[in-house]
């Protein structure tokens, strides 16, 4: 069972360089502009993963009344999924939904 450690903090996106603000209602785990993430956690919020590779958004899937972004780590190749947030770039989400 995954243990969730709530960490919601500002960060600079390593992919697009944007200054990303806290979500303020959940733990932000990806950039809302380019949707990239970073491979930091083993369990959500633990920051124990030593990989530290960029997580590239490669797809999207429906999840309840939201969507999940499907990621592939650029360093180790692991596949991971994160739930979209309210301020995520909808153009990027649409772009991911039409990738073959």
C-alpha positions as a LaTeX table, in Angstrom:
\begin{tabular}{lrrr}
\hline
Residue & $x$ (\AA) & $y$ (\AA) & $z$ (\AA) \\
\hline
Unk1 & 0.00 & 0.00 & 0.00 \\
Unk2 & 1.34 & 3.44 & $-0.97$ \\
Unk3 & 1.83 & 5.94 & 1.83 \\
Unk4 & 1.06 & 9.56 & 0.86 \\
Unk5 & 3.25 & 12.29 & 2.33 \\
Unk6 & 1.73 & 15.70 & 1.52 \\
Unk7 & 4.46 & 17.92 & 0.05 \\
Unk8 & 3.21 & 20.94 & $-1.87$ \\
Unk9 & 6.04 & 23.30 & $-2.68$ \\
Unk10 & 7.13 & 25.86 & $-5.26$ \\
Unk11 & 9.75 & 24.74 & $-7.80$ \\
Unk12 & 11.44 & 25.70 & $-11.06$ \\
Unk13 & 10.54 & 23.27 & $-13.85$ \\
Unk14 & 13.70 & 21.61 & $-15.15$ \\
Unk15 & 12.11 & 21.17 & $-18.58$ \\
Unk16 & 10.60 & 24.59 & $-19.43$ \\
Unk17 & 12.15 & 26.79 & $-16.71$ \\
Unk18 & 8.83 & 28.15 & $-15.45$ \\
Unk19 & 8.43 & 29.15 & $-11.80$ \\
Unk20 & 5.74 & 26.75 & $-10.55$ \\
Unk21 & 3.66 & 27.76 & $-7.53$ \\
Unk22 & 2.14 & 25.46 & $-4.91$ \\
Unk23 & $-1.22$ & 23.93 & $-5.80$ \\
Unk24 & $-2.59$ & 24.97 & $-2.38$ \\
Unk25 & $-5.15$ & 22.12 & $-2.30$ \\
Unk26 & $-3.08$ & 19.03 & $-3.02$ \\
Unk27 & 0.56 & 18.07 & $-3.56$ \\
Unk28 & 1.77 & 19.44 & $-6.90$ \\
Unk29 & 3.89 & 16.78 & $-8.61$ \\
Unk30 & 4.30 & 18.18 & $-12.12$ \\
Unk31 & 4.61 & 21.43 & $-14.05$ \\
Unk32 & 1.20 & 22.86 & $-15.05$ \\
Unk33 & 2.75 & 24.52 & $-18.14$ \\
Unk34 & 4.61 & 21.69 & $-19.92$ \\
Unk35 & 3.29 & 18.80 & $-17.72$ \\
Unk36 & 6.79 & 17.39 & $-17.09$ \\
Unk37 & 7.55 & 15.89 & $-13.69$ \\
Unk38 & 10.65 & 14.68 & $-11.88$ \\
Unk39 & 11.33 & 11.15 & $-10.64$ \\
Unk40 & 11.67 & 11.96 & $-6.92$ \\
Unk41 & 9.45 & 9.57 & $-5.00$ \\
Unk42 & 9.12 & 5.87 & $-4.33$ \\
Unk43 & 5.87 & 6.47 & $-2.43$ \\
Unk44 & 4.08 & 9.80 & $-3.01$ \\
Unk45 & 5.95 & 12.62 & $-1.29$ \\
Unk46 & 8.76 & 10.58 & 0.28 \\
Unk47 & 11.55 & 12.05 & $-1.97$ \\
Unk48 & 13.48 & 8.77 & $-1.60$ \\
Unk49 & 13.98 & 7.87 & $-5.26$ \\
Unk50 & 17.61 & 8.36 & $-6.26$ \\
Unk51 & 16.88 & 8.38 & $-10.01$ \\
Unk52 & 15.99 & 12.10 & $-10.28$ \\
Unk53 & 15.32 & 11.79 & $-14.03$ \\
Unk54 & 12.83 & 13.99 & $-15.86$ \\
Unk55 & 9.45 & 12.34 & $-16.29$ \\
Unk56 & 8.29 & 12.93 & $-19.86$ \\
Unk57 & 4.51 & 13.09 & $-20.44$ \\
Unk58 & 3.76 & 10.43 & $-23.07$ \\
Unk59 & 0.00 & 9.99 & $-22.83$ \\
Unk60 & $-3.22$ & 10.64 & $-21.00$ \\
Unk61 & $-5.97$ & 8.40 & $-19.64$ \\
Unk62 & $-9.42$ & 9.00 & $-18.17$ \\
Unk63 & $-9.61$ & 8.56 & $-14.40$ \\
Unk64 & $-13.02$ & 9.08 & $-12.72$ \\
Unk65 & $-13.97$ & 12.70 & $-13.48$ \\
Unk66 & $-10.34$ & 13.73 & $-14.14$ \\
Unk67 & $-7.41$ & 12.51 & $-16.20$ \\
Unk68 & $-4.06$ & 10.93 & $-15.41$ \\
Unk69 & $-0.89$ & 11.94 & $-17.19$ \\
Unk70 & 1.20 & 8.93 & $-18.20$ \\
Unk71 & 4.95 & 9.51 & $-17.77$ \\
Unk72 & 8.10 & 7.73 & $-18.83$ \\
Unk73 & 11.31 & 8.53 & $-16.97$ \\
Unk74 & 14.03 & 9.84 & $-19.29$ \\
Unk75 & 16.71 & 8.23 & $-17.11$ \\
Unk76 & 15.47 & 4.82 & $-15.93$ \\
Unk77 & 12.46 & 4.26 & $-18.22$ \\
Unk78 & 9.92 & 3.67 & $-15.42$ \\
Unk79 & 6.28 & 4.40 & $-16.29$ \\
Unk80 & 4.29 & 6.43 & $-13.75$ \\
Unk81 & 0.92 & 8.22 & $-13.65$ \\
Unk82 & $-0.13$ & 11.48 & $-11.98$ \\
Unk83 & $-3.62$ & 12.98 & $-11.71$ \\
Unk84 & $-4.09$ & 16.26 & $-13.56$ \\
Unk85 & $-4.65$ & 19.44 & $-11.56$ \\
Unk86 & $-7.14$ & 22.25 & $-12.17$ \\
Unk87 & $-4.54$ & 24.67 & $-13.58$ \\
Unk88 & $-2.81$ & 22.24 & $-15.95$ \\
Unk89 & $-2.31$ & 23.40 & $-19.54$ \\
Unk90 & $-5.36$ & 22.02 & $-21.36$ \\
Unk91 & $-3.66$ & 22.41 & $-24.75$ \\
Unk92 & $-0.91$ & 20.04 & $-23.59$ \\
Unk93 & $-3.47$ & 17.59 & $-22.19$ \\
Unk94 & $-5.29$ & 17.59 & $-25.56$ \\
Unk95 & $-1.98$ & 17.15 & $-27.41$ \\
Unk96 & $-1.19$ & 14.09 & $-25.26$ \\
Unk97 & $-4.63$ & 12.63 & $-25.95$ \\
Unk98 & $-3.97$ & 12.43 & $-29.70$ \\
Unk99 & $-0.45$ & 10.99 & $-29.62$ \\
Unk100 & $-0.28$ & 7.52 & $-31.20$ \\
\hline
\end{tabular}
